[in-house]
């Protein structure tokens, strides 16, 4: 029942995240087209950089929609722990897209503008600034929705939602930078302001891409749960009367709501095999009940020798004389 509730809750959260991504995708597609047209008419490097930014965001949101669908596939023979890590793979691709299509193109636009001969026309700049104003409202609305969903969750662990928040935050800041660069260009007649805005947008996107890629990499190569959760699980295991010592506790995130827990424990003296099996079933069940995300629990049992429990050092056993038992 706990696993069913967890799965149902995860699907409901995915549904809300999917709507958030679709809202961001719709806004970015419209804005990308408007920015591209206005940027070409005005020959504005800042506007063209923002158009590339919106195109990159749109493609990345397509990646995120694919991740939401594929990561919920049930386990099979080839992937017995499920497909939860697909979210992190697609999030990594999204980060690469932000870096290449957004960051590198924007930096190129800025450097190219600095090498121009200065005979640029300011026609179309009013329309371009109007487009940026509309983009600011659209991107801001998408960001507010994503932040509202994150607030409801309490903690943002979903890479799709984190990516949308990162994209929308940088989009809002990028629009502001582009508008400031265009206005200063109009006022001073110096293209360096707009070129600097374009380069700043590019560097901002490179930084966001780096942060998203680093988080996705950590999850893909096998990241442990946070120390607080690991400590609570370790304390629970140590408190069980059948367990004398927790020799090792390993955890790994398999997805948003799936965690693997593997513990090597030494048993208390005088426990027979039947008691061991019953204790293992009870301990695994209680771990899953208290922490529903811990849906994969493995106990590596070391059976204790039958010694006098009152003898000095009886709670310390030699591993050489222990017989491993897996449950």
C-alpha positions in Angstrom: 0.0 0.0 0.0 2.8 2.4 0.8 4.5 1.8 -2.5 1.2 2.3 -4.3 0.6 5.6 -2.5 4.1 6.7 -3.3 3.7 5.8 -7.0 0.4 7.6 -7.2 1.8 10.7 -5.5 4.8 10.6 -7.9 2.5 10.4 -10.9 0.4 13.4 -9.6 3.6 15.4 -9.1 4.7 14.5 -12.6 1.3 15.7 -13.9 1.8 19.1 -12.3 5.4 19.3 -13.5 4.3 18.4 -17.0 1.8 21.3 -17.0 4.5 23.6 -15.8 6.9 22.5 -18.5 4.2 22.8 -21.2 3.4 26.4 -20.0 7.1 27.2 -20.2 7.4 25.6 -23.7 4.4 27.5 -25.1 5.8 30.8 -23.8 9.2 30.1 -25.1 8.1 29.1 -28.6 6.1 32.3 -29.1 8.8 34.5 -27.5 11.6 32.8 -29.6 9.8 33.6 -32.8 9.1 37.2 -31.8 12.6 37.8 -30.6 14.1 36.3 -33.8 12.0 38.5 -36.1 12.6 41.7 -34.1 16.3 40.8 -33.8 16.7 40.4 -37.5 14.8 43.6 -38.3 16.8 45.6 -35.8 20.1 43.7 -36.4 20.3 43.6 -32.6 22.9 41.2 -31.1 21.2 41.3 -27.7 17.8 40.4 -29.2 19.3 37.6 -31.4 21.1 36.3 -28.3 17.7 36.2 -26.4 16.1 34.5 -29.4 18.8 31.8 -29.2 18.2 31.6 -25.5 14.5 31.0 -26.0 15.1 28.4 -28.8 17.5 26.5 -26.5 14.9 26.6 -23.7 12.2 25.3 -26.0 14.3 22.3 -27.1 15.3 21.6 -23.5 11.6 21.6 -22.4 10.9 19.0 -25.1 13.7 16.9 -23.5 12.1 17.3 -20.1 8.7 16.1 -21.4 10.4 13.0 -22.8 12.1 12.5 -19.4 8.8 12.7 -17.5 7.2 10.0 -19.7 10.1 7.6 -19.9 11.3 7.8 -16.2 8.0 6.3 -15.0 8.3 3.1 -16.9 8.1 0.0 -14.7 11.1 -2.2 -13.9 11.9 -4.9 -16.4 14.6 -7.7 -16.8 17.2 -5.3 -18.2 16.5 -2.5 -15.7 15.3 -4.2 -12.5 15.5 -0.9 -10.5 13.3 1.0 -12.9 14.0 3.9 -15.2 14.1 6.8 -12.6 17.5 7.9 -13.6 16.3 8.7 -17.1 15.3 12.1 -15.7 18.9 12.9 -15.0 20.1 11.8 -18.4 17.6 14.1 -20.2 18.4 16.9 -17.7 22.1 16.5 -18.7 21.1 16.8 -22.4 19.1 19.9 -21.6 22.2 21.4 -19.8 24.3 20.7 -22.9 21.6 22.4 -25.1 21.6 25.5 -22.8 25.4 25.6 -23.0 25.8 25.2 -26.8 22.7 26.9 -28.3 22.3 29.5 -25.7 25.6 30.3 -24.0 28.0 29.9 -26.9 25.8 31.6 -29.5 25.2 34.6 -27.2 28.9 35.1 -26.6 29.5 34.8 -30.3 26.9 37.4 -31.0 28.4 39.8 -28.5 32.0 39.4 -29.9 30.7 39.7 -33.4 29.0 43.0 -32.6 32.2 44.4 -31.2 34.0 43.7 -34.5 31.2 45.4 -36.5 32.0 48.7 -38.4 29.6 50.7 -36.3 27.2 51.5 -39.2 24.3 49.7 -37.6 20.7 51.0 -37.9 18.5 51.6 -34.9 15.3 51.0 -36.8 13.2 48.4 -35.2 14.6 48.9 -31.7 11.3 50.2 -30.4 9.5 47.1 -31.6 12.4 45.0 -30.2 12.0 46.6 -26.7 8.3 46.0 -26.9 8.9 42.3 -27.6 11.2 42.2 -24.6 8.5 43.7 -22.5 6.0 41.0 -23.5 8.7 38.4 -23.0 9.4 39.6 -19.5 5.7 39.2 -18.6 5.5 35.7 -20.2 8.8 34.5 -18.7 7.9 36.0 -15.3 4.5 34.2 -15.3 6.1 30.9 -16.1 8.7 31.4 -13.3 5.9 32.3 -10.8 4.1 29.0 -11.6 7.3 26.9 -11.3 8.2 28.6 -8.0 4.6 28.0 -6.7 4.9 24.3 -7.5 8.3 24.2 -5.9 6.9 25.8 -2.7 4.1 23.2 -2.6 6.6 20.4 -2.8 8.7 22.0 0.0 12.0 20.9 -1.6 12.9 20.9 -5.3 14.3 17.4 -6.1 12.7 17.0 -9.6 15.4 17.8 -12.2 12.7 18.8 -14.7 11.2 21.4 -12.3 14.7 22.6 -11.3 15.6 23.0 -15.0 12.4 25.0 -15.7 13.1 27.3 -12.7 16.7 27.7 -13.8 15.7 28.5 -17.4 12.9 30.9 -16.4 15.1 32.7 -13.9 17.9 33.2 -16.4 15.3 34.1 -19.0 13.9 37.0 -16.9 17.5 38.2 -16.1 18.5 37.8 -19.7 15.5 39.9 -20.9 16.5 42.6 -18.4 20.1 42.6 -19.6 19.1 42.7 -23.2 16.8 45.6 -22.6 19.4 47.6 -20.6 22.0 46.9 -23.4 19.6 48.1 -26.1 18.6 51.2 -24.2 22.2 52.2 -23.5 23.1 51.6 -27.1 20.3 53.9 -28.2 21.2 56.6 -25.7 25.0 56.6 -26.1 25.3 55.3 -29.7 27.9 52.8 -28.5 27.3 49.2 -29.6 29.7 48.0 -26.8 26.8 48.2 -24.3 24.6 45.8 -26.3 27.6 43.6 -27.1 28.4 43.4 -23.4 24.8 42.5 -22.6 24.9 39.7 -25.2 28.2 38.3 -23.7 26.7 38.6 -20.2 23.7 36.6 -21.3 25.9 34.0 -22.7 28.1 33.7 -19.6 24.9 33.5 -17.5 23.7 30.6 -19.6 27.0 28.8 -19.4 26.9 29.1 -15.6 23.3 27.7 -15.4 24.2 24.9 -17.8 27.2 24.0 -15.6 25.1 23.9 -12.4 22.4 21.7 -14.0 25.0 19.4 -15.6 26.9 18.9 -12.4 23.7 17.9 -10.5 22.6 15.5 -13.3 26.1 14.0 -13.3 26.1 13.4 -9.6 22.7 11.6 -9.8 23.7 9.5 -12.9 26.9 8.1 -11.3 25.1 7.2 -8.1 24.5 9.9 -5.5 23.8 8.9 -1.8 20.9 10.3 0.0 21.4 13.3 2.3 23.4 12.6 5.5 20.4 13.3 7.7 18.2 10.6 6.1 21.1 8.2 6.1 21.8 8.9 9.7 18.1 8.2 10.7 18.1 4.9 8.9 21.4 3.9 10.5 20.1 4.9 14.0 16.9 2.8 13.3 19.0 -0.3 12.4 21.3 0.1 15.4 18.2 0.3 17.7 17.0 -3.2 16.6 17.5 -5.8 19.3 18.6 -8.4 16.7 21.4 -6.1 15.4 24.6 -5.8 17.4 26.5 -3.4 15.0 25.9 -1.7 11.7 29.2 -2.3 9.9 28.3 -0.4 6.7 25.3 1.5 5.4 25.2 2.4 1.7 22.5 4.4 -0.1 21.9 5.5 -3.7 19.1 7.5 -5.3 17.5 5.5 -8.1 15.0 8.3 -9.0 12.9 11.0 -7.4 11.0 8.7 -5.1 13.2 5.6 -5.2 16.2 4.9 -3.0 18.4 1.8 -2.6 19.5 1.0 1.0 22.2 -1.7 1.5 23.4 -2.4 5.0 26.0 -4.8 6.3 25.0 -5.7 9.9 26.4 -7.9 12.6 23.8 -9.9 14.6 23.5 -10.2 18.3 24.7 -13.5 19.8 22.3 -16.4 20.1 19.9 -15.8 17.2 18.9 -18.8 15.1 18.3 -18.8 11.4 14.5 -18.7 11.7 14.7 -15.6 13.9 17.1 -14.0 11.4 14.6 -14.4 8.5 11.7 -13.0 10.6 13.8 -10.1 11.8 14.9 -9.2 8.3 11.4 -9.2 6.9 10.2 -7.0 9.8 13.2 -4.6 9.6 12.8 -4.1 5.8 9.1 -3.6 6.2 9.5 -0.9 8.9 12.2 0.9 6.9 9.8 1.1 3.9 6.9 2.2 6.1 9.0 5.0 7.7 10.7 6.1 4.5 8.5 5.2 1.5 11.2 6.3 -0.9 13.5 3.5 0.4 11.8 0.9 -1.8 14.9 -1.3 -2.3 16.3 -2.5 1.0 19.1 -5.2 1.2 20.6 -6.5 4.4 23.9 -8.4 4.4 23.8 -10.4 7.6 26.8 -11.7 9.5 25.8 -14.3 12.0 27.3 -14.0 15.5 29.1 -16.9 17.3 27.4 -18.3 20.4 29.4 -16.9 23.2 28.7 -15.9 26.8 27.0 -12.5 26.5 28.4 -11.5 29.9 32.0 -12.2 28.9 34.2 -9.2 28.3 34.4 -8.3 24.6 31.6 -10.7 23.7 29.9 -7.9 21.6 33.0 -7.7 19.4 33.3 -10.5 17.0 36.0 -11.6 14.6 34.9 -11.3 11.0 37.1 -14.2 10.1 34.9 -16.5 12.2 31.6 -15.0 10.9 29.5 -16.7 8.3 27.9 -14.2 5.8 24.2 -14.5 5.3 22.2 -12.3 2.9 18.6 -11.3 3.3 
